[in-house]
Amino acid sequence: MIGSYFQRSGIYIFVISFACVYYLVNAPLLLGHYDLGWHLAAGDLIRDQGNIPFHDLWSFTSGDRQWYNVSWLWDVIASLIFQYANFSGLILFVIACGAVIAGYLTSVCLSSGASTIAVCISVLFSCLLYPTFATYPNIYLAASPNISTMLFCVIFYGECLKRRKFLLLPAIFLLPVIMVLWANLHGGFLLGLLIIGFFGGAALLRRDWANFKIYSLAGVGCFIATFINPLGWHIYEGLATVLGHFSQEYITEWWPYFRNVTVPGSIPGILYILIFLALELGHRGSCPIELRLLSWFFLFLGLFQFRYMSFFFLFSTIPLALHLSPLLPKPPINFEKLLLGAGAIATCALPLVYLQIEPALGLPQMLSEPDVLYLETHFSQARLLNHWNYGGILIFRNRGSIPVFVDGRAATAYPDALLRDYFKLAQLEINETAWDTVIEKYQIDTVLWVKAHEELRQFLVGKRGWKEAYAGLYASIYVKP
């Protein structure tokens, strides 16, 4: 009996183990999220104070702007993990979330009637592509609040697929409970309402009144659940500061897909999209309409804004598996045993891979601890103008002892005028008027910037008489005379 159970679980062990090996190999990239530093610092701050701050404590430019920290719960969880298990614990937590996503996708594909071999192909493709390692730093299986949205989107997707009334009924109670967590973990909780809306709309088109009622009740329950958070209804104010904000023009994950394409890294994703389109347009199968609509919706949305392409890879998993099933040969009788054996080998490889990558785990080296130590030692009273990508790491390293100019919290913590001033500086070509204006307006006497920006060096040192006081591996510190 035990042997037959493991054999039936072969596909799960195979998919999850190979996905985890792939994620573990890329573990240093999973920690490369530029905002990880301030998220950890925010979690420490919330735990120390026992409440959630509504005003920024780490910058000198936020003014009276309210700080909308819509990911406060993720920050606290990450802070706890980091305190007791350091970066290794964060990586294991992220990979565990990835394993749940892989297992859940496998389960919903199998329950939809797809063949085992088709499920293996579609789920593995999805799990390898949605993190988007090729377009660093836009990684969606990373040590960041994004991971909660990826996980809960798949759970909502799977629960809404339980179309039969006696199976779907628990979703009325389960999904609102999950939504309470989601609304405190990441602003992407709006996608949960969208998923329920797609399934409810499809039930309405089919005149399936029983399931339409259940979806409607679940949607209402989830909407009410979104208000159970420290910000109350103001959480939607916080989301409004991000969605459609002009700062998206300067943040790569909000750019169109074609602006994020890298060669050869993006070729597998492009091939996947082409295969999906060919099967969708040329196949007349029994794939539920809501699954196809979700896939097409996020494909078009991903082409418009790259961050949504990961959801296309996730939501297209079942349609792809169902399209592939009649096209693939019937697997051999011992196929489950083969999957179990391969999965067992990959599982045994996980500790060895971890031992190889463990020394490389840490925050991005673009701003190292010696860089920050030099800044604190020699320029402790600096009016600092820092590069955007350095802000979160600097907050983590010094907790506001040298206030930052800007960081990745963007419009959720900084006034629009400040962001407009900064983005005029964040160009390869130097806008001398903009630099002079910002330096004078904010009384800047120290600049922490990317060392490779030679044009800035020529401007500050060659034309304005500043001194390059420090040059690390990736960062330079310029000081006003």
C-alpha positions in Angstrom: 0.0 0.0 0.0 2.8 2.4 0.9 4.6 1.5 -2.3 1.5 2.2 -4.4 1.0 5.5 -2.6 4.5 6.7 -3.4 4.1 5.5 -7.0 0.9 7.6 -7.4 2.8 10.5 -5.9 5.6 10.2 -8.4 4.5 13.1 -10.6 4.4 15.4 -7.5 7.8 14.4 -6.3 9.2 14.7 -9.8 7.8 18.2 -10.5 8.4 19.7 -7.1 11.9 18.3 -6.7 13.1 19.5 -10.2 11.5 22.9 -9.7 13.2 23.3 -6.3 16.6 22.3 -7.7 16.2 25.0 -10.4 15.2 27.6 -7.8 18.0 26.6 -5.5 20.6 27.0 -8.3 19.3 30.5 -8.8 19.0 31.3 -5.0 21.5 34.2 -5.1 19.2 35.9 -7.6 16.2 35.3 -5.4 17.8 37.5 -2.8 18.7 40.1 -5.4 15.5 42.1 -4.9 16.6 45.7 -4.3 13.8 46.3 -1.8 14.6 43.3 0.4 16.7 45.5 2.7 14.0 48.0 3.6 11.4 45.2 4.0 13.6 43.5 6.6 14.2 46.9 8.3 10.5 47.6 8.3 9.8 44.2 9.9 12.3 44.9 12.6 10.8 48.3 13.2 7.3 47.0 13.5 8.3 44.2 15.9 10.3 46.7 18.1 7.6 49.3 18.3 4.7 46.9 18.4 2.8 49.0 15.8 2.9 49.9 12.2 4.5 53.3 11.4 2.5 55.6 9.1 5.3 58.0 8.6 8.8 57.3 7.1 11.7 57.4 9.6 14.6 56.7 7.3 14.6 59.6 4.8 14.8 63.4 4.9 12.7 64.0 1.8 9.4 62.3 2.6 8.0 65.4 4.4 4.5 64.9 5.8 3.8 62.2 3.2 2.0 59.1 4.8 3.8 55.8 4.4 1.4 53.1 3.1 3.1 49.9 4.0 0.7 47.4 2.5 3.1 44.5 2.9 3.7 45.0 6.7 2.9 41.4 7.6 5.3 40.0 5.0 7.9 42.3 6.5 7.4 41.0 10.0 7.5 37.3 8.8 10.7 37.9 6.8 12.2 39.8 9.8 11.5 36.8 12.1 12.9 34.3 9.6 16.0 36.4 9.1 16.6 36.8 12.8 16.7 33.1 13.5 17.8 31.6 10.1 19.5 34.5 8.3 19.4 34.5 4.5 19.3 30.7 4.3 16.0 30.7 6.1 14.6 33.3 3.7 15.7 31.2 0.7 14.2 28.0 2.1 10.9 29.9 2.8 10.7 31.2 -0.8 11.5 27.9 -2.3 8.9 26.2 -0.1 6.4 28.7 -1.5 7.6 27.7 -5.0 7.1 24.0 -4.1 3.5 24.6 -3.0 2.8 26.4 -6.3 4.3 23.6 -8.3 2.3 20.9 -6.3 -0.9 22.9 -6.5 -0.6 23.4 -10.3 0.1 19.7 -10.7 -3.0 18.8 -8.6 -5.4 21.1 -10.5 -4.0 19.9 -13.9 -4.6 16.3 -13.0 -8.1 16.9 -11.6 -8.9 18.7 -14.9 -8.4 15.5 -16.8 -5.0 16.1 -18.4 -2.7 13.2 -19.0 0.3 12.6 -16.7 2.9 13.4 -19.3 1.1 16.6 -20.4 0.9 17.7 -16.8 4.6 17.2 -16.3 5.5 19.2 -19.4 3.1 22.1 -18.8 3.7 22.5 -15.0 7.5 22.3 -15.4 7.4 24.9 -18.2 5.3 27.1 -16.0 7.4 26.7 -12.9 10.6 27.4 -14.8 9.3 30.5 -16.7 7.2 32.5 -14.3 10.1 33.5 -12.0 11.6 35.3 -15.1 15.2 34.9 -14.1 16.2 36.1 -17.5 15.1 39.7 -16.8 16.8 40.4 -13.5 15.8 42.2 -11.2 12.2 41.5 -12.2 12.0 38.1 -10.4 8.6 37.0 -9.1 9.7 34.0 -7.1 11.9 36.1 -4.9 12.4 37.1 -1.3 9.8 39.8 -1.6 6.0 40.2 -0.9 5.3 39.3 -4.5 5.7 35.6 -3.6 2.5 35.8 -1.5 0.5 37.1 -4.5 2.0 34.3 -6.8 1.0 31.7 -4.2 -2.5 32.9 -3.4 -3.3 33.5 -7.0 -2.7 29.8 -7.7 -4.8 28.8 -4.6 -7.7 31.0 -5.6 -7.4 29.7 -9.2 -7.5 26.1 -7.9 -10.4 26.6 -5.4 -12.6 28.3 -8.0 -12.0 25.4 -10.4 -14.0 23.2 -8.0 -17.2 23.8 -10.0 -19.5 21.3 -8.4 -21.5 22.9 -5.7 -20.6 20.6 -2.8 -16.9 21.0 -3.6 -17.1 24.8 -4.2 -19.1 25.6 -1.1 -16.1 25.6 1.3 -14.5 28.3 -0.8 -17.0 30.8 0.6 -15.3 30.4 3.9 -11.8 29.5 2.8 -11.1 32.3 0.3 -12.1 35.2 2.6 -9.8 33.8 5.3 -7.0 33.7 2.8 -7.9 37.2 1.7 -7.4 38.5 5.2 -3.8 37.3 5.0 -3.3 38.4 1.4 -4.5 41.9 2.0 -1.8 42.3 4.8 1.0 40.6 2.8 0.9 42.4 -0.6 -1.1 44.8 -2.6 -1.6 42.2 -5.3 -4.7 40.9 -3.4 -6.8 42.7 -6.0 -6.0 39.9 -8.4 -7.9 37.5 -6.1 -11.1 39.5 -6.6 -10.4 39.5 -10.4 -10.0 35.7 -10.4 -13.3 35.2 -8.6 -14.9 37.7 -11.0 -13.8 35.7 -14.1 -15.2 32.5 -12.7 -18.4 34.2 -11.6 -18.8 35.8 -15.1 -18.3 32.4 -16.8 -20.9 30.8 -14.5 -23.3 33.6 -15.4 -22.7 33.0 -19.1 -23.5 29.3 -18.6 -26.6 30.3 -16.5 -25.2 28.2 -13.8 -27.1 30.0 -11.0 -26.0 27.8 -8.1 -22.3 28.3 -8.7 -22.8 32.0 -9.7 -24.3 32.5 -6.3 -21.4 30.8 -4.6 -18.8 32.8 -6.5 -20.7 36.0 -5.7 -20.9 35.3 -2.0 -17.2 34.3 -2.0 -16.4 37.6 -3.9 -18.4 39.7 -1.4 -16.7 37.9 1.5 -13.2 38.5 0.1 -14.0 42.2 -0.6 -15.1 42.7 3.0 -12.0 40.8 4.2 -9.7 43.3 2.4 -10.6 45.9 5.0 -9.3 43.8 7.9 -5.9 45.5 8.0 -4.2 48.3 9.9 -4.9 50.8 7.1 -8.6 50.0 6.9 -10.2 51.4 3.7 -7.1 53.6 3.3 -5.4 50.5 1.8 -7.1 51.3 -1.4 -5.6 54.8 -1.2 -2.2 53.2 -0.9 -2.8 51.0 -3.9 -4.0 54.1 -5.9 -0.6 55.7 -5.3 1.0 52.8 -7.2 -1.4 51.8 -10.0 -1.1 54.2 -12.9 1.6 56.3 -11.2 4.1 58.1 -13.4 7.0 56.4 -11.6 6.0 53.2 -13.5 7.6 54.7 -16.6 11.0 54.3 -14.8 10.6 50.9 -13.1 11.4 48.0 -15.4 8.7 45.6 -14.2 6.1 48.0 -15.3 7.5 48.4 -18.8 6.0 46.5 -21.8 7.2 43.0 -22.5 9.3 43.9 -25.5 11.4 46.3 -23.4 12.3 43.5 -21.0 13.3 40.9 -23.7 16.8 39.6 -23.4 18.6 37.3 -25.8 19.0 34.4 -25.4 17.4 34.4 -21.9 13.9 35.3 -23.1 13.8 32.8 -26.0 12.1 29.9 -23.9 9.4 32.2 -22.8 8.7 33.5 -26.3 8.6 29.9 -27.6 6.1 29.0 -24.8 3.9 31.9 -25.8 4.0 30.9 -29.5 3.2 27.2 -28.7 0.3 28.3 -26.5 -1.1 30.6 -29.2 -0.8 27.8 -31.8 -2.6 25.3 -29.6 -5.3 27.7 -28.6 -6.1 28.8 -32.1 -5.8 25.4 -33.7 -7.4 23.2 -31.0 -11.1 22.8 -30.2 -10.9 21.0 -26.9 -13.0 20.9 -23.7 -10.9 23.5 -21.8 -13.3 25.6 -19.6 -13.8 29.1 -21.0 -12.8 30.9 -17.8 -9.3 29.2 -17.9 -8.8 30.3 -21.5 -10.0 33.8 -20.8 -7.7 34.2 -17.8 -4.8 33.1 -19.9 -5.5 35.4 -22.8 -6.3 38.3 -20.4 -2.9 38.1 -18.6 -1.1 37.4 -21.9 -2.3 40.8 -23.2 -1.8 42.4 -19.9 1.8 41.0 -19.7 2.6 42.4 -23.2 1.5 45.8 -21.9 3.2 45.6 -18.5 5.8 42.9 -18.0 5.0 42.1 -14.4 1.8 40.4 -15.4 3.5 37.9 -17.8 4.3 35.6 -14.9 0.6 35.2 -14.2 0.1 34.2 -17.8 2.6 31.4 -17.4 0.7 30.2 -14.2 -2.8 30.5 -15.5 -2.1 29.0 -18.9 -0.8 25.8 -17.3 -4.1 23.9 -17.4 -5.1 25.0 -20.9 -1.7 23.9 -22.2 -1.9 20.5 -20.4 -5.4 19.9 -21.8 -4.3 20.9 -25.3 -1.2 18.7 -25.2 -3.0 15.6 -23.8 -4.5 14.3 -27.0 -1.4 15.1 -29.0 1.1 13.2 -26.9 1.6 9.4 -26.9 0.3 7.3 -24.1 3.0 7.0 -21.4 4.4 3.5 -20.6 2.9 1.5 -17.8 5.8 2.2 -15.5 5.9 5.9 -16.2 4.9 6.8 -12.6 7.8 4.7 -11.3 10.2 6.5 -13.7 9.0 9.9 -12.4 9.3 8.7 -8.8 12.9 7.5 -9.4 13.9 10.7 -11.2 12.2 12.8 -8.5 14.0 10.9 -5.7 17.4 11.6 -7.4 16.6 15.3 -7.7 15.5 15.4 -4.0 18.8 13.8 -2.9 20.6 16.5 -5.0 19.0 19.4 -3.1 21.3 19.3 0.0 24.4 19.2 -2.3 23.2 22.1 -4.3 22.4 24.1 -1.2 26.0 23.5 0.1 27.3 24.9 -3.1 25.2 28.1 -3.2 25.1 28.8 0.6 28.3 31.0 0.7 26.9 33.2 -2.0 23.6 34.1 -0.2 23.2 37.7 0.9 22.0 41.1 -0.2 23.1 42.4 -3.7 26.8 43.3 -3.6 26.2 46.5 -5.5 26.4 48.2 -2.1 28.5 46.3 0.3 28.9 46.6 4.1 32.4 48.3 3.7 30.8 50.9 1.4 28.2 51.8 4.0 30.8 51.6 6.8 33.0 54.2 5.0 30.0 56.4 4.5 29.0 56.3 8.2 32.6 56.8 9.4 33.5 59.8 7.2 30.2 61.4 6.3 27.9 60.7 9.3 26.1 64.1 8.9 25.7 63.9 5.1 22.8 65.3 3.2 22.9 62.3 0.9 21.7 61.9 -2.6 21.6 58.2 -3.3 20.9 56.0 -6.3 17.4 54.5 -6.2 18.7 50.9 -6.0 21.0 51.7 -3.0 18.1 53.1 -0.9 16.7 49.8 0.4 20.2 48.3 1.2 21.3 51.5 2.9 18.2 51.5 5.1 19.0 47.9 6.1 22.6 48.6 6.8 22.2 51.8 8.9 18.5 52.1 9.9 18.3 55.8 9.1 21.5 56.9 10.8 22.2 58.6 7.5 18.8 59.4 6.0 18.3 58.4 2.4 17.1 60.6 -0.5 14.9 57.9 -2.1 14.3 54.2 -2.2 12.1 51.6 -3.8 9.0 52.4 -1.8 8.4 55.1 -4.4 5.0 56.7 -4.3 3.9 54.8 -1.2 6.4 56.8 0.9 7.6 59.8 -1.1 5.8 62.9 -2.5 5.4 63.1 -6.3 7.5 66.3 -6.5 10.5 64.5 -5.0 10.1 61.6 -7.3 9.9 63.9 -10.4 13.1 65.6 -9.2 14.9 62.3 -8.8 13.9 60.7 -12.1 15.4 63.6 -14.0 18.7 62.5 -12.6 18.4 58.7 -13.2 19.5 58.9 -16.8 22.7 57.9 -18.6 23.1 61.3 -20.1 23.6 64.0 -17.4 21.0 66.8 -17.3 23.2 69.4 -15.7 20.4 71.8 -14.9 18.4 69.1 -13.1 21.4 68.0 -11.1 22.3 71.6 -10.1 18.6 72.2 -9.2 18.3 69.1 -7.0 21.7 69.7 -5.2 20.7 73.2 -4.4 17.0 72.5 -3.6 17.7 69.7 -1.1 21.1 71.1 0.1 23.0 67.9 -1.1 26.6 67.7 0.0 27.2 63.9 -0.7 26.3 61.7 -3.6 26.2 57.9 -3.5 26.0 56.6 -7.0 26.9 53.8 -9.4 30.6 53.7 -9.9 30.3 52.9 -13.6 28.4 56.1 -14.4 31.4 57.9 -16.0 29.3 60.8 -17.2 28.3 61.7 -13.6 32.0 61.5 -12.6 33.0 63.9 -15.3 30.2 66.3 -14.4 30.6 66.4 -10.6 34.4 66.1 -10.5 35.4 67.8 -13.8 32.8 70.5 -14.0 31.6 71.2 -10.5 34.8 70.6 -8.5 33.5 67.8 -6.3 35.8 65.1 -5.0 35.4 61.3 -5.5 36.1 60.5 -1.9 35.5 56.7 -2.2 35.3 54.1 -4.9 34.2 50.6 -4.0 33.6 47.7 -6.4 30.2 49.1 -7.6 29.6 52.4 -5.7 31.3 55.7 -5.6 30.9 58.5 -3.0 31.2 62.1 -4.3 31.6 65.0 -1.8 30.9 68.7 -2.3 34.0 70.9 -1.8 
